[in-house]
Amino acid sequence: MTSVPTPIPSRTQYVLEEIKRRILTGRLTPGQALVETDLAAQFGVSKTPVREALKTLAGTGLVVMSQYKGVTVRMVDADMAREVYDVRLLLEPEALKRAVRRGASLDAARDALTQADQATDTAERSLANREFHRALYVPCGNPLLGRMLDEVRDQAALVSAVAWAADPSWEREAGEHQEILRLALAGDADGAARALHAHIASFVERAFPEAGTAAQEEDGQA
């Protein structure tokens, strides 16, 4: 605990970001119990910021609060993967298409790929992967569309973390990322959107073949 007290909101934000990071990098695994007293001791805070952080994480879908089981990291199954990736398939390629057509800067996406290439562990690579995808849709020119994708961003990262733990496939995905960015930088909005759609769809099909997605069925894509 720091010697100089900080406002509770700052403590809550710190606890929130650290728990989220541990979940999304696999240090806290799906189904694992999150005990307020244990977390408070780890972070050197009272239970109040931990409790508020867990409530926020429950709202974003990363943890589940149960009257009987307490708080646990959300389990990832085919149904959850399908729900999250349906949203991504429907919205993310469109957002990228709009970003390219309006000539938005994709420097942040290029920087994220560099960070991923230089990553020394799965945690760093996972976080860079999240930043790459966000950098593609944020400059779409429609803040509401960006916020909608932000809402499923953490859940998508949780799906990825579980899938990578079972079958590390980042080398293949890194190549797909490079191709998506190449097309976008070349001004090929439709081509970049198609490549992104195929990238997202193929990942969830490999990781959760039983999931299927509505967008895949409509488009006839794997």
C-alpha positions in Angstrom: 0.0 0.0 0.0 1.4 3.4 -0.9 2.2 5.8 1.9 0.3 8.7 0.3 -3.5 7.9 0.1 -5.0 8.2 -3.4 -8.7 8.8 -4.2 -10.8 5.6 -4.3 -11.7 6.1 -8.0 -7.9 5.9 -8.8 -7.5 2.8 -6.7 -10.5 1.2 -8.3 -9.2 2.0 -11.8 -5.8 0.5 -10.9 -7.4 -2.7 -9.5 -9.8 -2.9 -12.5 -7.0 -2.6 -15.1 -4.8 -5.1 -13.3 -7.5 -7.8 -12.9 -8.5 -7.3 -16.5 -4.9 -7.7 -17.6 -4.5 -10.9 -15.6 -7.7 -12.3 -17.2 -6.8 -11.4 -20.7 -3.3 -12.7 -20.5 -4.3 -16.0 -18.9 -3.0 -15.4 -15.4 -6.6 -15.7 -14.2 -8.3 -18.5 -16.0 -12.0 -19.0 -16.9 -13.9 -20.4 -13.9 -11.3 -19.2 -11.4 -12.8 -17.7 -8.2 -12.0 -14.0 -7.5 -12.1 -13.5 -3.8 -12.3 -9.9 -2.6 -10.1 -10.3 0.5 -7.4 -12.1 -1.5 -7.3 -9.5 -4.2 -7.4 -6.6 -1.8 -4.3 -8.1 0.0 -2.5 -8.6 -3.3 -3.1 -5.0 -4.4 -2.7 -3.4 -1.0 -6.1 -1.8 -1.0 -9.4 -2.2 1.0 -12.2 -4.4 -0.4 -14.2 -1.4 -1.6 -12.1 -0.7 -4.8 -11.9 -4.4 -5.5 -15.7 -4.8 -5.2 -16.3 -1.8 -7.5 -13.8 -3.1 -10.0 -15.4 -6.5 -10.1 -18.9 -4.9 -10.6 -17.5 -3.1 -13.6 -15.9 -6.2 -15.0 -19.2 -8.1 -14.6 -20.8 -5.3 -16.7 -18.2 -5.9 -19.5 -18.8 -9.6 -19.4 -15.3 -10.7 -18.2 -16.5 -12.0 -14.8 -19.7 -13.5 -13.5 -21.3 -12.7 -10.1 -23.3 -15.4 -8.5 -25.2 -15.4 -5.2 -23.9 -18.9 -4.5 -20.5 -19.1 -6.2 -19.3 -15.6 -5.7 -17.3 -13.9 -8.4 -15.5 -16.0 -11.1 -13.8 -15.4 -14.4 -16.3 -16.0 -17.1 -16.2 -19.4 -18.8 -15.6 -19.5 -22.5 -17.7 -21.9 -24.6 -18.9 -22.1 -28.2 -22.1 -20.2 -27.5 -20.2 -17.3 -26.0 -17.6 -17.3 -28.8 -20.4 -17.3 -31.4 -22.2 -14.3 -29.8 -19.1 -12.2 -29.6 -17.7 -13.1 -33.0 -21.1 -12.5 -34.7 -20.9 -8.9 -33.6 -17.3 -8.6 -34.7 -18.0 -10.1 -38.1 -20.9 -7.8 -38.7 -19.3 -4.6 -37.5 -15.5 -4.7 -37.6 -15.0 -5.1 -41.4 -17.5 -2.3 -42.1 -15.6 -0.1 -39.6 -12.3 -0.8 -41.3 -13.8 -0.2 -44.7 -15.0 3.3 -43.6 -11.7 4.1 -42.0 -9.8 3.3 -45.3 -12.3 5.2 -47.4 -11.9 8.3 -45.4 -8.2 8.1 -45.5 -7.7 7.8 -41.8 -4.3 7.3 -40.3 -3.4 3.7 -39.5 -0.1 4.5 -37.8 -1.4 3.0 -34.5 -2.2 -0.3 -36.2 1.3 -0.4 -37.7 2.8 0.3 -34.3 0.7 -2.4 -32.7 2.1 -5.0 -35.2 5.6 -3.9 -34.4 4.9 -4.4 -30.7 3.5 -7.8 -31.4 6.5 -8.8 -33.4 8.8 -7.7 -30.6 6.8 -9.3 -27.9 8.7 -11.7 -25.6 5.7 -13.5 -24.2 2.1 -14.4 -24.9 0.8 -11.6 -22.6 2.5 -8.8 -24.5 1.5 -10.4 -27.9 -2.1 -10.6 -26.8 -2.3 -7.0 -25.7 -0.7 -5.9 -28.9 -3.2 -7.9 -30.9 -6.1 -6.2 -29.1 -4.6 -2.8 -29.9 -4.1 -3.7 -33.6 -7.8 -4.5 -34.1 -8.9 -1.5 -32.2 -6.7 0.8 -34.3 -8.4 -0.5 -37.4 -12.0 0.4 -36.3 -11.6 3.5 -34.1 -10.9 5.9 -37.0 -14.0 4.8 -38.9 -15.6 8.2 -38.4 -18.6 6.9 -36.4 -18.0 7.1 -32.7 -21.1 5.0 -31.9 -19.8 2.1 -34.1 -16.4 2.3 -32.3 -18.1 2.2 -28.9 -20.2 -0.8 -29.9 -17.0 -2.7 -30.9 -15.3 -1.5 -27.7 -18.1 -3.2 -25.7 -17.2 -6.6 -27.0 -13.4 -6.0 -27.2 -12.6 -7.5 -23.8 -14.8 -10.6 -24.4 -13.2 -11.2 -27.7 -9.8 -11.0 -26.1 -10.9 -13.5 -23.5 -12.0 -15.9 -26.3 -8.6 -15.4 -27.9 -6.7 -16.0 -24.7 -8.5 -19.3 -24.1 -7.9 -20.4 -27.8 -4.2 -19.4 -27.7 -3.7 -21.4 -24.5 -5.0 -24.5 -26.2 -3.5 -23.9 -29.7 -1.0 -21.1 -30.1 -1.6 -19.7 -33.6 -0.2 -16.2 -33.5 2.3 -16.8 -36.2 -0.5 -17.5 -38.7 -2.5 -14.6 -37.4 0.5 -12.2 -37.6 0.7 -12.9 -41.3 -3.0 -12.2 -41.7 -2.6 -9.0 -39.8 0.2 -7.9 -42.1 -2.0 -8.6 -45.2 -5.0 -6.7 -43.7 -2.8 -3.7 -43.0 -1.1 -3.9 -46.4 -4.5 -3.7 -48.2 -5.7 -0.9 -46.0 -2.6 1.2 -46.5 -2.9 0.6 -50.3 -6.4 2.1 -50.1 -8.2 -1.1 -50.9 -11.1 -0.7 -48.5 -13.1 -3.7 -49.8 -10.1 -6.0 -50.0 -9.1 -5.0 -46.4 -12.6 -5.6 -45.2 -12.8 -9.0 -46.8 -9.4 -10.0 -45.4 -10.4 -8.9 -41.9 -13.7 -10.8 -42.2 -11.9 -14.0 -43.2 -9.3 -13.5 -40.5 -11.9 -13.2 -37.7 -14.1 -16.0 -39.1 -11.2 -18.5 -39.5 -10.0 -17.9 -36.0 -13.3 -18.7 -34.3 -13.8 -21.7 -36.6 -10.4 -23.1 -35.7 -10.8 -22.4 -32.0 -14.5 -23.4 -31.6 -15.5 -25.4 -34.7 -18.8 -26.2 -33.1 -19.7 -22.5 -32.7 -20.5 -21.4 -36.2 -21.6 -17.8 -36.7 -24.7 -16.2 -38.2 -22.4 -14.0 -40.4 -20.6 -17.1 -41.7 -23.8 -18.8 -42.6 -25.1 -15.8 -44.4 -22.0 -15.2 -46.4 -21.0 -18.8 -46.9 -17.6 -18.1 -45.5 -15.5 -20.4 -43.3 
